[in-house]
């Protein structure tokens, strides 16, 4: 951007944009064709000018960058003061926009809303908005009661929620991989930890050879246990374990076992 703006100024002075722009670095000169970057430079300038022109009209709507922004506490204080809808647990951007379009723009308004039977959202299903209204109500009642935690249990429904889980087996395994993706050449799973029948086992590796060894140890253990008890399942915390298992699998002998066992 910097050398692009310099080149743009040079073009204004000489009446013709330069063909090549460059920067002198310790290891030598680095050059670029100005025309290949000019459109991007104009776009960034226009966005900056638009942002400055509209600065007084902006509102600190939460975005992904909030997680690392130094001004998060300042913006969050504004949203707290305004009783922003995003403080309703489970509220997404699409639902926030839908509520605001129906003149519901605070947690309190949503919590005290008389939900009309005939109301239909322009996007999504009505049940989602009904749940958000109920969630807001619970949070509002808790806030009005001095912050006392309030909760309401949901009705138990067959084949939903935790009822979708299979019946437990005494041989169920609870698995966890710990890895470092920065280790060359393809990352390193330096620990495989698992719980079986209340006992925790940690298998550690310092390099690829040991990584393969501990993976084979775990597979041998799980495979043998699966032969004895076909009802067991392996539970894991996140999709990472599945990804790591597949990555390690390419180094396993083909006849070791079938991945479908897991």
ZAMARGU-4260 file (C-alpha; in steps of 0.2 Angstrom, whole numbers, plus 5000, padded with zeros to 4 digits):
<rodrens>
0) 5000/5000/5000 | 5014/5012/5005 | 5024/5011/4989 | 5008/5010/4979 | 5002/5027/4986
5) 5020/5034/4982 | 5018/5028/4964 | 5001/5036/4963 | 5008/5053/4968 | 5023/5051/4956
10) 5010/5048/4942 | 5000/5064/4947 | 5016/5074/4946 | 5023/5067/4930 | 5006/5065/4922
15) 5008/5047/4919 | 5008/5032/4931 | 5024/5023/4933 | 5025/5006/4925 | 5036/4998/4939
20) 5036/5002/4958 | 5048/4994/4970 | 5056/4995/4987 | 5075/4993/4992 | 5077/4979/5004
25) 5093/4973/5013 | 5094/4958/5002 | 5091/4968/4986 | 5077/4977/4976 | 5059/4970/4975
30) 5049/4976/4961 | 5030/4976/4956 | 5020/4981/4941 | 5010/4996/4947 | 4995/4992/4936
35) 4993/4975/4944 | 4990/4983/4961 | 4982/5000/4957 | 4964/4994/4957 | 4966/4986/4975
40) 4974/5003/4981 | 4960/5013/4975 | 4948/5001/4983 | 4956/5002/5000 | 4957/5021/4999
45) 4938/5022/4994 | 4934/5010/5009 | 4944/5021/5021 | 4936/5037/5015 | 4919/5029/5016
50) 4922/5023/5034 | 4928/5041/5039 | 4913/5049/5031 | 4901/5038/5041 | 4911/5037/5057
55) 4897/5046/5066 | 4884/5034/5061 | 4892/5018/5066 | 4886/5006/5080 | 4898/4994/5089
60) 4889/4978/5082 | 4898/4963/5088 | 4909/4955/5074 | 4922/4941/5074 | 4936/4954/5076
65) 4929/4958/5094 | 4938/4943/5101 | 4955/4952/5098 | 4951/4970/5098 | 4958/4982/5111
70) 4942/4992/5111 | 4931/4977/5115 | 4927/4983/5133 | 4922/5000/5127 | 4910/4993/5113
75) 4904/4980/5125 | 4900/4994/5138 | 4889/5003/5125 | 4880/4987/5121 | 4877/4983/5139
80) 4870/5001/5142 | 4858/4998/5127 | 4853/4981/5133 | 4858/4974/5116 | 4850/4958/5109
85) 4866/4949/5107 | 4866/4946/5126 | 4852/4934/5124 | 4861/4917/5124 | 4860/4908/5107
90) 4855/4924/5098 | 4863/4925/5080 | 4865/4940/5069 | 4851/4934/5057 | 4839/4933/5072
95) 4845/4950/5079 | 4841/4958/5062 | 4824/4949/5062 | 4819/4955/5079 | 4825/4973/5075
100) 4814/4973/5060 | 4799/4970/5071 | 4804/4984/5083 | 4811/4972/5096 | 4829/4979/5099
105) 4833/4975/5118 | 4833/4960/5129 | 4820/4967/5140 | 4808/4970/5125 | 4811/4953/5119
110) 4808/4945/5137 | 4792/4954/5139 | 4785/4952/5121 | 4768/4944/5119 | 4772/4932/5105
115) 4758/4932/5093 | 4752/4915/5086 | 4751/4922/5069 | 4769/4929/5068 | 4780/4921/5055
120) 4799/4926/5053 | 4805/4931/5036 | 4820/4919/5038 | 4821/4903/5049 | 4807/4894/5059
125) 4795/4901/5071 | 4801/4889/5085 | 4818/4896/5085 | 4812/4913/5089 | 4800/4906/5102
130) 4815/4898/5111 | 4825/4914/5110 | 4810/4924/5118 | 4809/4911/5132 | 4828/4912/5134
135) 4827/4931/5135 | 4813/4930/5148 | 4823/4918/5159 | 4838/4930/5158 | 4828/4945/5162
140) 4819/4937/5177 | 4836/4932/5184 | 4842/4950/5181 | 4827/4958/5190 | 4829/4946/5204
145) 4846/4953/5208 | 4856/4941/5197 | 4849/4925/5206 | 4852/4911/5194 | 4836/4905/5186
150) 4834/4889/5175 | 4820/4879/5168 | 4822/4861/5162 | 4816/4856/5145 | 4804/4842/5143
155) 4812/4825/5139 | 4809/4820/5122 | 4814/4802/5115 | 4828/4802/5102 | 4833/4820/5105
160) 4847/4828/5115 | 4856/4816/5126 | 4843/4803/5122 | 4851/4801/5105 | 4867/4793/5114
165) 4869/4775/5113 | 4868/4764/5129 | 4884/4765/5139 | 4896/4750/5139 | 4908/4747/5153
170) 4922/4747/5140 | 4918/4764/5132 | 4934/4774/5129 | 4935/4793/5131 | 4949/4799/5119
175) 4959/4814/5118 | 4973/4819/5106 | 4985/4833/5110 | 4996/4840/5095 | 5007/4854/5089
180) 5003/4858/5070 | 5019/4868/5069 | 5031/4853/5071 | 5038/4849/5054 | 5034/4841/5042
185) 5016/4838/5045 | 5013/4841/5064 | 5015/4830/5079 | 5002/4822/5090 | 5013/4822/5105
190) 5000/4814/5117 | 4986/4801/5116 | 4976/4801/5132 | 4961/4790/5135 | 4950/4784/5150
195) 4944/4766/5151 | 4935/4760/5166 | 4940/4775/5176 | 4959/4773/5173 | 4967/4787/5163
200) 4982/4782/5152 | 4993/4795/5143 | 5005/4790/5129 | 5018/4802/5125 | 5029/4805/5109
205) 5043/4817/5106 | 5045/4813/5087 | 5037/4805/5072 | 5044/4787/5077 | 5037/4788/5094
210) 5021/4796/5087 | 5018/4781/5076 | 5022/4769/5091 | 5009/4776/5103 | 4996/4777/5089
215) 4999/4758/5086 | 4998/4755/5105 | 4981/4764/5106 | 4974/4755/5090 | 4980/4738/5096
220) 4972/4741/5113 | 4955/4748/5106 | 4954/4735/5092 | 4957/4720/5105 | 4944/4728/5116
225) 4931/4730/5102 | 4933/4711/5098 | 4928/4707/5115 | 4914/4720/5117 | 4906/4725/5101
230) 4895/4737/5110 | 4909/4749/5115 | 4911/4767/5108 | 4925/4779/5108 | 4920/4796/5113
235) 4930/4812/5109 | 4929/4830/5113 | 4929/4838/5095 | 4932/4834/5077 | 4950/4836/5079
240) 4952/4818/5086 | 4944/4811/5070 | 4956/4822/5059 | 4971/4817/5068 | 4967/4799/5068
245) 4965/4799/5049 | 4981/4808/5047 | 4990/4795/5057 | 4981/4781/5048 | 4991/4783/5032
250) 5007/4777/5041 | 4998/4761/5048 | 5001/4744/5040 | 4986/4741/5028 | 4982/4724/5037
255) 4982/4732/5054 | 4963/4734/5055 | 4949/4742/5046 | 4945/4761/5051 | 4926/4757/5050
260) 4928/4749/5067 | 4929/4767/5074
</rodrens>
